[in-house]
Amino acid sequence: METTHEVFNQPAPMADYNLFETNRPLRDALKFNAPQLQVAPLQELGVTIGSAEMQTHARLANIHTPELHTHDRFGRRIDEVEFHPSYHVLMSAAVGAGLHGTPWAGTSASPHVMRAAGFMLFTELEPSMLCPISMSYAVTPALRSNAAVYADWGPKLTSLWYDPALKSFKDKPGVTMGMGMTEKQGGSDVRANTTQAVRDGSDAWGERYAITGHKWFFSAPMCDAFLVLAQAPAGLSCFFLPRVLPDGTRNAIHIQRLKDKLGNKANASSEVEFHGASAWLVGEEGRGIPQILEMGTMTRLDCALGTSGLMRQALSIAINHASQRNAFGKPLIEQPLMKNVLADLALESEASTALAIRLARAFDHPGDEHERLMARLLTPVAKFWICKRGSHFAQEAMECLGGNGYVEEGGEGIMARVYREMPLNSIWEGAGNIMALDLLRGLRKGDAVVALTKELAPARGQHAALDRLADALPARIEAMASEVEARRLAQDVALAVQASLLAQTAPPAVVGAFCASRLGGDWGNAFGTLGAGTDFDSIIRRASPL
């Protein structure tokens, strides 16, 4: 060799491609759950977020992380978080695409499914800045319980304009909202909260309180307002707490520090203290937990959507790499073991997409009793199972790239970012045990067995393993008296619904391989252990982003 640095056998990164057009499983899930949906906006979004320009903004927003400024140079408290300009570009794009509060405006058919698909696609580009987007979407059901506040803030929560300035909501074309529940002494056990709320009069927004205390996790502290929990005389209650008060002065929210997290780098998560901060009661005193959980239900949907989007991105990167990288005399994607791994990942990704979009459909039909019950059951199930599979999925997809997947630069550096992001959705908004317990509570409300049986009925006869699981679930649900097996039940409900959905939306190669592996036992304890009779090529072709 006359040169010491000739570069070859390196795959071209994915850039300037349409994330929606190349995602066949997502498009089929949309046809099934919302057949009348006009997908032109998703086509446009797919082009935008698949561009090299937007990928650069995603990279910069993660490299140049948020910075906290507690005081100005004169010593006055300002409690401001400074973001890289790329963060604001991403926020503007997400808000402009209606990924926050627009479904509540009720201006289109299947608005929650439309928004869910867009949220999944955007997650492939950059997931962490979607935290305030998700909370702004989720807040409406809870915030409506204070009609006066909602009348002022609701229209701006559905606006397609993003304004990062810290000023009165009256002077902004659009707003964002967050929430604060957990404290140092209790994460999921919010009943242990010590933050106090003391009556401080009333005004046009209703009963006003002075809030004193802290929040240990307070995500997106530069949002315009938050729902928070605090102890009122009648017990733990939900309050609306704005950053800037109606008179234009700043509320007494002191940001102590920003969290140094494993991933989720572009998003600012903080610890805060309230020093007599003004807040307004939302709902009834003493009913704070069920009130704020109306918001939590929607953010749990987004955890399932987000993880599904991350799975799709990780799979796409792995297939792209394996299609162009040669090893042992031929492309990686032609190697039998690599085919097994990629096909197995493709099954997991498509099943997660199918379940997440199905859950979103339930929120488009709140007046339908079956859909209401499925929303109650599938929210914890999807959040538990999809998010629980995420980290294992990301590790296996990263391994498809070898050492290239473990670095933090270039196109394939996205994989490292995906890997660091994956555990988040499983932990936030209720970890696995909380979701399993929530499923048990949901099974006690309404006729859950009848609803689940109805949900699985269209796929009966498609695969013997699915029929066996569907036959066994009603008795297991009726007999479930102990919490100790709740996680297993959540897993099996998720698998049954995923298999049923695939039987109605996916080709036989996908359905057969999924049921044989996940339900029939023809599977090992790691990805890439599908049976030899699997139609690997058909499954990989369907999943390919190329």
N, C-alpha and C positions, 0 to 999 in steps of 0.2 A: 504494500500500500504506500502510495506517495503522499497521502493526506492522513492526518491523525484525527480528523473530526468531520467525517462524512455522516450526515444524519439520514437514516433510512429506517424502514419498518416501524415508523411512528404514525399512529392514526391521526387524521385531521379531526379537530374538535367539532362538535356540533354547534353551528352558529348560522344565523339567518335562515331559519327553517320555521315552519308553521307547527307549533306545538299541538294545536287542536286538530288540524287536518291529518296529522300522522298518528293520532291516538285513536285507533279503531275501537278498542274496548270502551273508551269514554263515549264515543259517538253512538255506539250501539246501546249503551246504558241510557243515554238521553232519549233515543228513539223509543225505548221500552217504557220509560217512566214519564216522559213528556212528549208524546208523538207530534203534538202541534207546535212544539217549540221552534222559534225562528233562531237559527244558529249563526246568522251572519255576524252579530257582535262577537261571538266566540271565535269565529274565523279571524276577525280583525285583531282581537286580543292575542290569538295564537301567533300571528305574524309579529306583533309588537314585542311581546315578551320573549320570542325566539330570536330576536335580533342581537347581533354582536354588541351594539350600542347599549342595550339594556343589560346585557350580561356584564358589561364593564361597570355600569352603575351598581349592580348587585355586588360585584367584587369590592368596589371602593367603599360601599356602605359597610361592609364587614371588616375591611382592613382599618378604616378610620372610624373607630368606634365612638359612641356618644361620650361627651365630656360634661361633667357637672360643674357649674359655677354657682356656689352658694351665696357669694357676696360680690358686689361690684367693687371697683377700685377705691371707692370712698368708704367702704365698710358697711354699706347697706345690704340687707338680705335681698337677694333676687331669686334664688332657687330656680335657676334655669338650666336646661340641658341643651347643649349645642350639638347639632348633628352635621355630618358631612353633607354637602349639597346633593350628592347622589341619593341619599336617604329621602330627601324631599321630592326628587324626581320620581322615585319609586312610589312614594305615597300619593303623589298627584296622579300617577298612572292607575293605581289601584282604586282610588276614589273616583276618578274619571270613568273607570269601567263599571262602577256601581257595585263594588264588592263589599261595601259597608252597609248602609241602611236602606238602599233602594227597594228591596223586596217589600218593605212595609208600606211603600207608597201605593202599591196595588195597581200599577199601571200596565202590567203585562201578564200574559198567561204563564203559569208555572214559574213565578219569580224566584222562589227559593231554589228550585232545581237549576235555573239559569245562573243564579249567583253562585251556587255550589260548584258548578262546572268551571266558572271563571276563577273561583278561589283555588280550586285544585290546580288549574293551569298556572296561576301566578305563583303558587307555592314552588313549582319547578324552577322558577326564576330566583326567588328570594323569599324564604318563609318568615324570617324573624320580624320584619317590619309589618307583617300582617297581623301582629298582636293587637295594635290599636284599631285596625280595620275590623278584626273579628269582634272586639268588644263593642265597637260602635254599631255593628250589626245586631249583636245580641241584646243590647240594652232596652230596645223598644218595648217588649212585652212587660218588663218590670217597670219601666219609667211611666207607662200609661197609668199606673196607679196614683200618680200625682198629675191630675189633669191640667193644672195650671202650668206646671213646669213643662209638661209634654207639649202643650200648645205653643210655648215659646221655642222649645228646643227641637221638637219633632221634625219640622220642615227642614231645619238645617242639618239634621242627622241624615237626611236623604238627599241632600244637595250633592251635585257632582263636582263641587269646588273644594279644593283643599287649601287651607290657609294656616300656616304654622305659627302665625304671630300670637303672642300672649296679650290678648286684649278682650274686651267685653264681647259676649256672643252677639250682642246687638250690632256690632261693627264688623262681623265676619260673615262671609257668604256660606260657609259650611263649618261644621264643628266635629270633633271626635270625642269619644268618651271611653273611660276605663273603669276599673273597679278595684276595691281593696277589701279583702276579707281576713287574711291570715295574719297572725301576730307571733311574736317570738315563742310564746309558751304553748302554742297549738297551731298545727297546720290545718289538717282536715277537720279537727275538732274545734270549730269556730265558736262553740258554746263557751269555750275557755277565754274568749276575748275579754279584755279589761278596759278597752277604750270606752269612755263615758260620754253620754249625750245629755245635756241639761237644757230644759226649756228656756227659750230666749225670745219669746213673743211670737207674733204671726204677722204675715203680710200677704202680698198678692200670690205668693207661691205656697201659702199654707203655713203649717206649724214649723217655726224655725227653732233650731237647737244650736248650742255651742258644743263643739266636739273637741275633746282633749284625750290624747293617747297616741298610739303609734300603729303602723302597719309594717310588718317584716318583709312582705312582698307586695310591691305597689308598681305594677307594670305600666309602662308608657306614661311616666309622670308629667309629660308635657301635653297630655290630652286636655281638653277644655273643661271637663267635669268628670266626676266619678260617682259610682254607687259604692257606699261603704257600709260596713256593719259597726254598730256601737251599742253599748248597754244604755237603754233608756229606763225610766221608772218601771215600765211594764215588761221589761226584758229586752233581749237582743232585737234590734230594729234596723231597718234599712233607710239610708239617707242619701240625698242628692247633694253632692259637695262640689261646687264649681271652683276653678282655679282663680277666676276673676269674678268679683262680686258685682251685683247689678249696678252699683254706683261707680264701677270702674276701678276700685281698689283691689289689691291682691289679697286673696284669702290667706289665712295663717297656716299654710302647708309648708313645712320645712323639710326639704330633701336632705337626709343625713349622708347618704352615699349611694353610689350605683353598685349593683351586684356584679361581681366578676364571675361570669357563668362559663360553663363548659362550651356551650354554643350559643345560638340566638344572639349573636354579637351585635347586629345592627340595631336591635331593640334595647331601649333603656329600661331596665328593671331596677327598682330602688327600694330603699328603706326610708320611711317618712315619719314625721311627728306632726300632730295637730295641736296647736296651741290656742284653744278656744276658737277653732275654725267654724265658720257659719255653714250650716247645712239644713236641708229641708226634708221633713219626713216623707217617705214613699211607702204607701200602704199603711197598715195598722202598726201601732206600737206593739212590740213583743212578737211580731210575725216576720222578723227580718230574714230568717233563713229561707222559708219558702218564697219570700218575695224576691230575694236576690238570686235564688236558684232558677227563677224564670229566665234570668240572664244566663246562668250557668248551663242550662239545657242547650242553648244555642251555641255557646262556646265549645261544648262537648261535641256537638255536630262538627264544628270546625276542626277539632282535634282529629276526628276520623277523616275528614276531607283532606286536611293538611298532610297527614301521614300517607294517605293514598297518593297524593301528589308527589311527595318525596320518593315513594316507592317507584312511581313511574319515571321520575328523573334518574334515579339510580339505575334502574333497569335499562333505560335508553342509553345511558353512558356506557354501561357494560356491553350491550349489544353493538353499539357503535365501535367500541374498542376491539371487541372480538371479531368483528367483520373485517377489520383492516390490519390487524396484527397477525403476523405469521409466526408459527412456532412448530418445530419438528416437521417442517416440510409442507405445511399447509395452513390456511387461516385458522385461527383459534376456534372460530364458530363452526368449523367442520370437524373439530375433534370431538369424539363421542362423549367424553366426560363433561366438556364445556357445554355441549348441547343439553345434557341432562340438567346442569346447573341453571342455564339460561331459561330453559323451558319451565323448570320448577319455579323460578322467580317470576316468570311471566304469569303462571297460574295464580300465584299469590297476589300479584299486582292487579290482575283483572278482577279477582274475587273481591278485593278490597274496594276497588272502584265501584263495582256493582252494588255492594252493600252500602257504601257511603251515599251514592246517588239515590238509592232506594229510600234511605232515611230522610234525605232532603225532600223527597216527594211527599212524605207524610206531613211535613209542615206547610205544604201548599194546599192541604185539604183539612183544616182544623175542624170543620163541621161534620166530617165523616167519622163515625164511631170506630170503624175498623182502623182508619188511618191514625186516629187519636191514640188508640191502644198500641199500634205498632210504633208510633213515635215514643211512647212511654217505655216500651220494651227494647226497641232497637237502639235508642240513644246510649244507654250504658253498655249494651252488648257490642255495638260497633266501636265505641270509644275504647272499651277494654281490649277487644281482640285485635282490631286493626293496629292500634298503637302498640300493643304488646308484641306484635310481629315485626314492628319497624326496625328495631336495632339489629336483630338477627338478620333481617333482609339486607340492611345497609352494609353490614360486615361482609356478607357473602358477595354482594355486588362489587364491593371494593376489592375483594380478593380476585375477582375476574380481571382486574387491571394490574394485579401484582403491586410492586412498589410504587408504580406511577399513581396509583389511587390514593396513596398515603401522604402525598405531598400537597402543599397548600397553594400551589401556583398553577397558572395556565388553565386551559379548558377542563382538564381532568381534575384540577384542584377543587372543582365543584363537588366531587365525590366526598372529599374530606369534610366539606361544609355540611353536606347532607348527613354524613355519619354523626357529626357532633350535634346536629339538630334532632335526630331521631328520638332520643330518650325523652325529649321535652314534652311532647304531646301525651305520652303515657303518664307523666307525673302531674302536669298542670291540670287544673279543673277536675281534680279527683283521680287519685292513682288507682291501680288495679283493684285493690280490695274494696275501695269505696264504690267503684262501678259494679262489682259483683253484689255488694249489699244493696245497691240501688235497684239492680235487677230483681232481687227478692222482694223489695218493696213494691215494685211495679207489678209483680205477679199476683200480689194481693188485691190489686185494684182492677175492677172490671173482669170480664171473662177472658183472661189471657190465653188459656188453653184453646178456646174456640178461635180466637184471633190468630194464634200461631198456626193452628191446623188449617185455617182458611188460607193463610199466607203460603203454606207449603203445598197446598192441594194441586195447583196447576202443574207441578213438576212430578207428580206421582207417576210411577211407571217408567221414568226415564233412566233410573239406575237402581239396582237392588240395594246398594249400600245406603243410598239416600232414603229409600222406602223404610229400611230397618230403623234408621235413626229417627225418622218422622213418626214411626209407630211407637217408639220407646219414649219420646219426649213428654207426651201428656202425663203418663204415669209418674215419670221422674219429677215433673213440676208439681203434681199433686202431692207427692210424698216428700218434697223438700222441706224438712223440718230443721235441718242444721245448717249453719253458715259455712261449715268446714268444706262443703262441696260446691259452694256457690260459684267459684271460679270455673270449675269444670263444666257446670251447667251453662255459664255464660259462653264458654268456648264452644260447646256443642250446639247451642242455639245459633251462634254466629255461623258456624260451619254449615248447619242445615239451611239457613236462609241464603248464604252465599251459593251453595250448591243449587238450590231451587232457582235463584236468579240466573245463574249461568246456564241452567237447563233451558231457560226461556230466551236467552240473549246470545249465547256463544255457540260456536260450531261443536260438533260431536267430539272432536279431538280434545278440546279444552274441557268439556263436561266430563268425559270419560276419565281423563287423567286426574282431574281434581277429585272426583268422587272415589276413584280407586285408591288414591294416595291419602287424602285427608279423612275419608269416611270408611274406606274399605281395608285400611291397614297395610296396603302395598307401598310402603314408604319407610324410610329410615328416620334417624334423629337429626338429620341435617338436610339442607337444601342440596339438590343434586342426587337424590336417591329414588327417583321415579323408576317404575318397572321398565324392563327392556322392551315391552310391547307398546310403549308410548309413541305417539306420532310427534316426535320432537320438532321436526322441520315445520310442520303446519303451525304448531303453537308459537314457535319463535317468529315465523313470518308474520303472524297476526300481531305480535307485540312489537315488531320492528319499527323504529322511528325513522328509518332511512327511506 
